[in-house]
């Protein structure tokens, strides 16, 4: 997931090897939002075809 990687990269401070905890939380929330949109879109398209 590109968006999550960008959030994690932005959440890594200078001189640190890993992102802070808030960056992981934000990346997870972005992933949840993307999955929700994908699920709703696929359900709407499946109903349309039937």
mmCIF file of the N, C-alpha and C atoms, coordinates in Angstrom:
data_MODEL
# 
_entry.id   MODEL 
# 
loop_
_atom_site.group_PDB 
_atom_site.id 
_atom_site.type_symbol 
_atom_site.label_atom_id 
_atom_site.label_alt_id 
_atom_site.label_comp_id 
_atom_site.label_asym_id 
_atom_site.label_entity_id 
_atom_site.label_seq_id 
_atom_site.pdbx_PDB_ins_code 
_atom_site.Cartn_x 
_atom_site.Cartn_y 
_atom_site.Cartn_z 
_atom_site.occupancy 
_atom_site.B_iso_or_equiv 
_atom_site.pdbx_formal_charge 
_atom_site.auth_seq_id 
_atom_site.auth_comp_id 
_atom_site.auth_asym_id 
_atom_site.auth_atom_id 
_atom_site.pdbx_PDB_model_num 
ATOM 1   N N  . UNK A 1 1  ? 0.851   -1.173 0.000   1.00 0.00 ? 1  UNK A N  1 
ATOM 2   C CA . UNK A 1 1  ? 0.000   0.000  0.000   1.00 0.00 ? 1  UNK A CA 1 
ATOM 3   C C  . UNK A 1 1  ? 0.895   1.234  0.000   1.00 0.00 ? 1  UNK A C  1 
ATOM 4   N N  . UNK A 1 2  ? 0.798   2.008  -1.032  1.00 0.00 ? 2  UNK A N  1 
ATOM 5   C CA . UNK A 1 2  ? 1.666   3.164  -1.192  1.00 0.00 ? 2  UNK A CA 1 
ATOM 6   C C  . UNK A 1 2  ? 1.371   4.232  -0.154  1.00 0.00 ? 2  UNK A C  1 
ATOM 7   N N  . UNK A 1 3  ? 0.085   4.527  0.096   1.00 0.00 ? 3  UNK A N  1 
ATOM 8   C CA . UNK A 1 3  ? -0.271  5.569  1.055   1.00 0.00 ? 3  UNK A CA 1 
ATOM 9   C C  . UNK A 1 3  ? 0.255   5.275  2.441   1.00 0.00 ? 3  UNK A C  1 
ATOM 10  N N  . UNK A 1 4  ? 0.164   4.021  2.863   1.00 0.00 ? 4  UNK A N  1 
ATOM 11  C CA . UNK A 1 4  ? 0.678   3.643  4.178   1.00 0.00 ? 4  UNK A CA 1 
ATOM 12  C C  . UNK A 1 4  ? 2.175   3.810  4.274   1.00 0.00 ? 4  UNK A C  1 
ATOM 13  N N  . UNK A 1 5  ? 2.868   3.460  3.215   1.00 0.00 ? 5  UNK A N  1 
ATOM 14  C CA . UNK A 1 5  ? 4.322   3.616  3.196   1.00 0.00 ? 5  UNK A CA 1 
ATOM 15  C C  . UNK A 1 5  ? 4.741   5.072  3.268   1.00 0.00 ? 5  UNK A C  1 
ATOM 16  N N  . UNK A 1 6  ? 3.999   5.924  2.599   1.00 0.00 ? 6  UNK A N  1 
ATOM 17  C CA . UNK A 1 6  ? 4.305   7.355  2.651   1.00 0.00 ? 6  UNK A CA 1 
ATOM 18  C C  . UNK A 1 6  ? 4.079   7.915  4.047   1.00 0.00 ? 6  UNK A C  1 
ATOM 19  N N  . UNK A 1 7  ? 3.004   7.478  4.692   1.00 0.00 ? 7  UNK A N  1 
ATOM 20  C CA . UNK A 1 7  ? 2.722   7.936  6.055   1.00 0.00 ? 7  UNK A CA 1 
ATOM 21  C C  . UNK A 1 7  ? 3.819   7.469  7.006   1.00 0.00 ? 7  UNK A C  1 
ATOM 22  N N  . UNK A 1 8  ? 4.250   6.226  6.848   1.00 0.00 ? 8  UNK A N  1 
ATOM 23  C CA . UNK A 1 8  ? 5.314   5.713  7.713   1.00 0.00 ? 8  UNK A CA 1 
ATOM 24  C C  . UNK A 1 8  ? 6.633   6.430  7.454   1.00 0.00 ? 8  UNK A C  1 
ATOM 25  N N  . UNK A 1 9  ? 6.915   6.727  6.198   1.00 0.00 ? 9  UNK A N  1 
ATOM 26  C CA . UNK A 1 9  ? 8.138   7.458  5.886   1.00 0.00 ? 9  UNK A CA 1 
ATOM 27  C C  . UNK A 1 9  ? 8.093   8.871  6.473   1.00 0.00 ? 9  UNK A C  1 
ATOM 28  N N  . UNK A 1 10 ? 6.926   9.502  6.386   1.00 0.00 ? 10 UNK A N  1 
ATOM 29  C CA . UNK A 1 10 ? 6.786   10.847 6.941   1.00 0.00 ? 10 UNK A CA 1 
ATOM 30  C C  . UNK A 1 10 ? 6.847   10.834 8.464   1.00 0.00 ? 10 UNK A C  1 
ATOM 31  N N  . UNK A 1 11 ? 6.460   9.705  9.076   1.00 0.00 ? 11 UNK A N  1 
ATOM 32  C CA . UNK A 1 11 ? 6.466   9.598  10.524  1.00 0.00 ? 11 UNK A CA 1 
ATOM 33  C C  . UNK A 1 11 ? 7.797   9.174  11.109  1.00 0.00 ? 11 UNK A C  1 
ATOM 34  N N  . UNK A 1 12 ? 8.794   9.006  10.258  1.00 0.00 ? 12 UNK A N  1 
ATOM 35  C CA . UNK A 1 12 ? 10.125  8.641  10.735  1.00 0.00 ? 12 UNK A CA 1 
ATOM 36  C C  . UNK A 1 12 ? 10.955  9.904  10.869  1.00 0.00 ? 12 UNK A C  1 
ATOM 37  N N  . UNK A 1 13 ? 11.312  10.225 12.089  1.00 0.00 ? 13 UNK A N  1 
ATOM 38  C CA . UNK A 1 13 ? 12.067  11.446 12.345  1.00 0.00 ? 13 UNK A CA 1 
ATOM 39  C C  . UNK A 1 13 ? 13.509  11.324 11.896  1.00 0.00 ? 13 UNK A C  1 
ATOM 40  N N  . UNK A 1 14 ? 14.181  12.470 11.779  1.00 0.00 ? 14 UNK A N  1 
ATOM 41  C CA . UNK A 1 14 ? 15.590  12.457 11.385  1.00 0.00 ? 14 UNK A CA 1 
ATOM 42  C C  . UNK A 1 14 ? 16.438  11.718 12.427  1.00 0.00 ? 14 UNK A C  1 
ATOM 43  N N  . UNK A 1 15 ? 17.246  10.819 11.954  1.00 0.00 ? 15 UNK A N  1 
ATOM 44  C CA . UNK A 1 15 ? 18.115  10.067 12.849  1.00 0.00 ? 15 UNK A CA 1 
ATOM 45  C C  . UNK A 1 15 ? 17.472  8.832  13.460  1.00 0.00 ? 15 UNK A C  1 
ATOM 46  N N  . UNK A 1 16 ? 16.202  8.581  13.143  1.00 0.00 ? 16 UNK A N  1 
ATOM 47  C CA . UNK A 1 16 ? 15.522  7.410  13.679  1.00 0.00 ? 16 UNK A CA 1 
ATOM 48  C C  . UNK A 1 16 ? 15.397  6.349  12.603  1.00 0.00 ? 16 UNK A C  1 
ATOM 49  N N  . UNK A 1 17 ? 15.378  5.100  13.015  1.00 0.00 ? 17 UNK A N  1 
ATOM 50  C CA . UNK A 1 17 ? 15.284  3.996  12.075  1.00 0.00 ? 17 UNK A CA 1 
ATOM 51  C C  . UNK A 1 17 ? 13.830  3.608  11.817  1.00 0.00 ? 17 UNK A C  1 
ATOM 52  N N  . UNK A 1 18 ? 12.956  3.777  12.825  1.00 0.00 ? 18 UNK A N  1 
ATOM 53  C CA . UNK A 1 18 ? 11.559  3.367  12.719  1.00 0.00 ? 18 UNK A CA 1 
ATOM 54  C C  . UNK A 1 18 ? 10.625  4.551  12.952  1.00 0.00 ? 18 UNK A C  1 
ATOM 55  N N  . UNK A 1 19 ? 9.417   4.499  12.364  1.00 0.00 ? 19 UNK A N  1 
ATOM 56  C CA . UNK A 1 19 ? 8.431   5.562  12.587  1.00 0.00 ? 19 UNK A CA 1 
ATOM 57  C C  . UNK A 1 19 ? 7.915   5.539  14.029  1.00 0.00 ? 19 UNK A C  1 
ATOM 58  N N  . UNK A 1 20 ? 7.311   6.646  14.442  1.00 0.00 ? 20 UNK A N  1 
ATOM 59  C CA . UNK A 1 20 ? 6.714   6.674  15.769  1.00 0.00 ? 20 UNK A CA 1 
ATOM 60  C C  . UNK A 1 20 ? 5.353   5.978  15.751  1.00 0.00 ? 20 UNK A C  1 
ATOM 61  N N  . UNK A 1 21 ? 4.783   5.779  16.926  1.00 0.00 ? 21 UNK A N  1 
ATOM 62  C CA . UNK A 1 21 ? 3.527   5.027  17.041  1.00 0.00 ? 21 UNK A CA 1 
ATOM 63  C C  . UNK A 1 21 ? 2.364   5.702  16.316  1.00 0.00 ? 21 UNK A C  1 
ATOM 64  N N  . UNK A 1 22 ? 2.329   7.020  16.310  1.00 0.00 ? 22 UNK A N  1 
ATOM 65  C CA . UNK A 1 22 ? 1.238   7.724  15.635  1.00 0.00 ? 22 UNK A CA 1 
ATOM 66  C C  . UNK A 1 22 ? 1.244   7.460  14.131  1.00 0.00 ? 22 UNK A C  1 
ATOM 67  N N  . UNK A 1 23 ? 2.401   7.286  13.556  1.00 0.00 ? 23 UNK A N  1 
ATOM 68  C CA . UNK A 1 23 ? 2.487   7.002  12.120  1.00 0.00 ? 23 UNK A CA 1 
ATOM 69  C C  . UNK A 1 23 ? 1.879   5.631  11.809  1.00 0.00 ? 23 UNK A C  1 
ATOM 70  N N  . UNK A 1 24 ? 2.130   4.653  12.670  1.00 0.00 ? 24 UNK A N  1 
ATOM 71  C CA . UNK A 1 24 ? 1.528   3.322  12.466  1.00 0.00 ? 24 UNK A CA 1 
ATOM 72  C C  . UNK A 1 24 ? 0.010   3.390  12.587  1.00 0.00 ? 24 UNK A C  1 
ATOM 73  N N  . UNK A 1 25 ? -0.474  4.146  13.557  1.00 0.00 ? 25 UNK A N  1 
ATOM 74  C CA . UNK A 1 25 ? -1.923  4.289  13.736  1.00 0.00 ? 25 UNK A CA 1 
ATOM 75  C C  . UNK A 1 25 ? -2.547  4.963  12.529  1.00 0.00 ? 25 UNK A C  1 
ATOM 76  N N  . UNK A 1 26 ? -1.933  6.025  12.055  1.00 0.00 ? 26 UNK A N  1 
ATOM 77  C CA . UNK A 1 26 ? -2.457  6.743  10.889  1.00 0.00 ? 26 UNK A CA 1 
ATOM 78  C C  . UNK A 1 26 ? -2.450  5.858  9.650   1.00 0.00 ? 26 UNK A C  1 
ATOM 79  N N  . UNK A 1 27 ? -1.379  5.109  9.440   1.00 0.00 ? 27 UNK A N  1 
ATOM 80  C CA . UNK A 1 27 ? -1.302  4.205  8.288   1.00 0.00 ? 27 UNK A CA 1 
ATOM 81  C C  . UNK A 1 27 ? -2.387  3.133  8.362   1.00 0.00 ? 27 UNK A C  1 
ATOM 82  N N  . UNK A 1 28 ? -2.643  2.617  9.560   1.00 0.00 ? 28 UNK A N  1 
ATOM 83  C CA . UNK A 1 28 ? -3.690  1.612  9.723   1.00 0.00 ? 28 UNK A CA 1 
ATOM 84  C C  . UNK A 1 28 ? -5.069  2.202  9.433   1.00 0.00 ? 28 UNK A C  1 
ATOM 85  N N  . UNK A 1 29 ? -5.321  3.410  9.887   1.00 0.00 ? 29 UNK A N  1 
ATOM 86  C CA . UNK A 1 29 ? -6.615  4.051  9.633   1.00 0.00 ? 29 UNK A CA 1 
ATOM 87  C C  . UNK A 1 29 ? -6.824  4.337  8.151   1.00 0.00 ? 29 UNK A C  1 
ATOM 88  N N  . UNK A 1 30 ? -5.769  4.717  7.466   1.00 0.00 ? 30 UNK A N  1 
ATOM 89  C CA . UNK A 1 30 ? -5.863  4.921  6.016   1.00 0.00 ? 30 UNK A CA 1 
ATOM 90  C C  . UNK A 1 30 ? -6.190  3.594  5.328   1.00 0.00 ? 30 UNK A C  1 
ATOM 91  N N  . UNK A 1 31 ? -5.544  2.521  5.777   1.00 0.00 ? 31 UNK A N  1 
ATOM 92  C CA . UNK A 1 31 ? -5.832  1.199  5.211   1.00 0.00 ? 31 UNK A CA 1 
ATOM 93  C C  . UNK A 1 31 ? -7.259  0.761  5.464   1.00 0.00 ? 31 UNK A C  1 
ATOM 94  N N  . UNK A 1 32 ? -7.765  1.020  6.660   1.00 0.00 ? 32 UNK A N  1 
ATOM 95  C CA . UNK A 1 32 ? -9.152  0.671  6.981   1.00 0.00 ? 32 UNK A CA 1 
ATOM 96  C C  . UNK A 1 32 ? -10.113 1.446  6.090   1.00 0.00 ? 32 UNK A C  1 
ATOM 97  N N  . UNK A 1 33 ? -9.833  2.735  5.900   1.00 0.00 ? 33 UNK A N  1 
ATOM 98  C CA . UNK A 1 33 ? -10.684 3.546  5.023   1.00 0.00 ? 33 UNK A CA 1 
ATOM 99  C C  . UNK A 1 33 ? -10.679 3.044  3.592   1.00 0.00 ? 33 UNK A C  1 
ATOM 100 N N  . UNK A 1 34 ? -9.515  2.690  3.100   1.00 0.00 ? 34 UNK A N  1 
ATOM 101 C CA . UNK A 1 34 ? -9.411  2.170  1.729   1.00 0.00 ? 34 UNK A CA 1 
ATOM 102 C C  . UNK A 1 34 ? -10.163 0.849  1.581   1.00 0.00 ? 34 UNK A C  1 
ATOM 103 N N  . UNK A 1 35 ? -10.044 -0.015 2.583   1.00 0.00 ? 35 UNK A N  1 
ATOM 104 C CA . UNK A 1 35 ? -10.763 -1.291 2.523   1.00 0.00 ? 35 UNK A CA 1 
ATOM 105 C C  . UNK A 1 35 ? -12.272 -1.083 2.591   1.00 0.00 ? 35 UNK A C  1 
ATOM 106 N N  . UNK A 1 36 ? -12.711 -0.118 3.392   1.00 0.00 ? 36 UNK A N  1 
ATOM 107 C CA . UNK A 1 36 ? -14.143 0.159  3.491   1.00 0.00 ? 36 UNK A CA 1 
ATOM 108 C C  . UNK A 1 36 ? -14.692 0.668  2.161   1.00 0.00 ? 36 UNK A C  1 
ATOM 109 N N  . UNK A 1 37 ? -13.969 1.570  1.529   1.00 0.00 ? 37 UNK A N  1 
ATOM 110 C CA . UNK A 1 37 ? -14.404 2.098  0.232   1.00 0.00 ? 37 UNK A CA 1 
ATOM 111 C C  . UNK A 1 37 ? -14.440 0.987  -0.812  1.00 0.00 ? 37 UNK A C  1 
ATOM 112 N N  . UNK A 1 38 ? -13.437 0.122  -0.805  1.00 0.00 ? 38 UNK A N  1 
ATOM 113 C CA . UNK A 1 38 ? -13.401 -0.990 -1.754  1.00 0.00 ? 38 UNK A CA 1 
ATOM 114 C C  . UNK A 1 38 ? -14.559 -1.950 -1.528  1.00 0.00 ? 38 UNK A C  1 
ATOM 115 N N  . UNK A 1 39 ? -14.845 -2.250 -0.269  1.00 0.00 ? 39 UNK A N  1 
ATOM 116 C CA . UNK A 1 39 ? -15.951 -3.158 0.055   1.00 0.00 ? 39 UNK A CA 1 
ATOM 117 C C  . UNK A 1 39 ? -17.288 -2.579 -0.379  1.00 0.00 ? 39 UNK A C  1 
ATOM 118 N N  . UNK A 1 40 ? -17.520 -1.315 -0.066  1.00 0.00 ? 40 UNK A N  1 
ATOM 119 C CA . UNK A 1 40 ? -18.792 -0.681 -0.440  1.00 0.00 ? 40 UNK A CA 1 
ATOM 120 C C  . UNK A 1 40 ? -18.945 -0.593 -1.954  1.00 0.00 ? 40 UNK A C  1 
ATOM 121 N N  . UNK A 1 41 ? -17.871 -0.298 -2.644  1.00 0.00 ? 41 UNK A N  1 
ATOM 122 C CA . UNK A 1 41 ? -17.923 -0.235 -4.108  1.00 0.00 ? 41 UNK A CA 1 
ATOM 123 C C  . UNK A 1 41 ? -18.225 -1.595 -4.710  1.00 0.00 ? 41 UNK A C  1 
ATOM 124 N N  . UNK A 1 42 ? -17.573 -2.638 -4.203  1.00 0.00 ? 42 UNK A N  1 
ATOM 125 C CA . UNK A 1 42 ? -17.815 -3.974 -4.754  1.00 0.00 ? 42 UNK A CA 1 
ATOM 126 C C  . UNK A 1 42 ? -19.227 -4.452 -4.456  1.00 0.00 ? 42 UNK A C  1 
ATOM 127 N N  . UNK A 1 43 ? -19.753 -4.129 -3.278  1.00 0.00 ? 43 UNK A N  1 
ATOM 128 C CA . UNK A 1 43 ? -21.137 -4.504 -2.969  1.00 0.00 ? 43 UNK A CA 1 
ATOM 129 C C  . UNK A 1 43 ? -22.121 -3.763 -3.860  1.00 0.00 ? 43 UNK A C  1 
ATOM 130 N N  . UNK A 1 44 ? -21.877 -2.474 -4.106  1.00 0.00 ? 44 UNK A N  1 
ATOM 131 C CA . UNK A 1 44 ? -22.765 -1.704 -4.974  1.00 0.00 ? 44 UNK A CA 1 
ATOM 132 C C  . UNK A 1 44 ? -22.730 -2.239 -6.401  1.00 0.00 ? 44 UNK A C  1 
ATOM 133 N N  . UNK A 1 45 ? -21.553 -2.599 -6.887  1.00 0.00 ? 45 UNK A N  1 
ATOM 134 C CA . UNK A 1 45 ? -21.452 -3.130 -8.254  1.00 0.00 ? 45 UNK A CA 1 
ATOM 135 C C  . UNK A 1 45 ? -22.079 -4.517 -8.348  1.00 0.00 ? 45 UNK A C  1 
ATOM 136 N N  . UNK A 1 46 ? -21.964 -5.321 -7.306  1.00 0.00 ? 46 UNK A N  1 
ATOM 137 C CA . UNK A 1 46 ? -22.558 -6.665 -7.333  1.00 0.00 ? 46 UNK A CA 1 
ATOM 138 C C  . UNK A 1 46 ? -24.084 -6.564 -7.353  1.00 0.00 ? 46 UNK A C  1 
ATOM 139 N N  . UNK A 1 47 ? -24.645 -5.637 -6.614  1.00 0.00 ? 47 UNK A N  1 
ATOM 140 C CA . UNK A 1 47 ? -26.101 -5.464 -6.619  1.00 0.00 ? 47 UNK A CA 1 
ATOM 141 C C  . UNK A 1 47 ? -26.594 -4.945 -7.961  1.00 0.00 ? 47 UNK A C  1 
ATOM 142 N N  . UNK A 1 48 ? -25.789 -4.127 -8.584  1.00 0.00 ? 48 UNK A N  1 
ATOM 143 C CA . UNK A 1 48 ? -26.147 -3.557 -9.878  1.00 0.00 ? 48 UNK A CA 1 
ATOM 144 C C  . UNK A 1 48 ? -26.200 -4.623 -10.967 1.00 0.00 ? 48 UNK A C  1 
ATOM 145 N N  . UNK A 1 49 ? -25.312 -5.607 -10.881 1.00 0.00 ? 49 UNK A N  1 
ATOM 146 C CA . UNK A 1 49 ? -25.252 -6.670 -11.880 1.00 0.00 ? 49 UNK A CA 1 
ATOM 147 C C  . UNK A 1 49 ? -26.391 -7.672 -11.731 1.00 0.00 ? 49 UNK A C  1 
ATOM 148 N N  . UNK A 1 50 ? -26.836 -7.863 -10.506 1.00 0.00 ? 50 UNK A N  1 
ATOM 149 C CA . UNK A 1 50 ? -27.872 -8.884 -10.248 1.00 0.00 ? 50 UNK A CA 1 
ATOM 150 C C  . UNK A 1 50 ? -29.244 -8.433 -10.703 1.00 0.00 ? 50 UNK A C  1 
# 
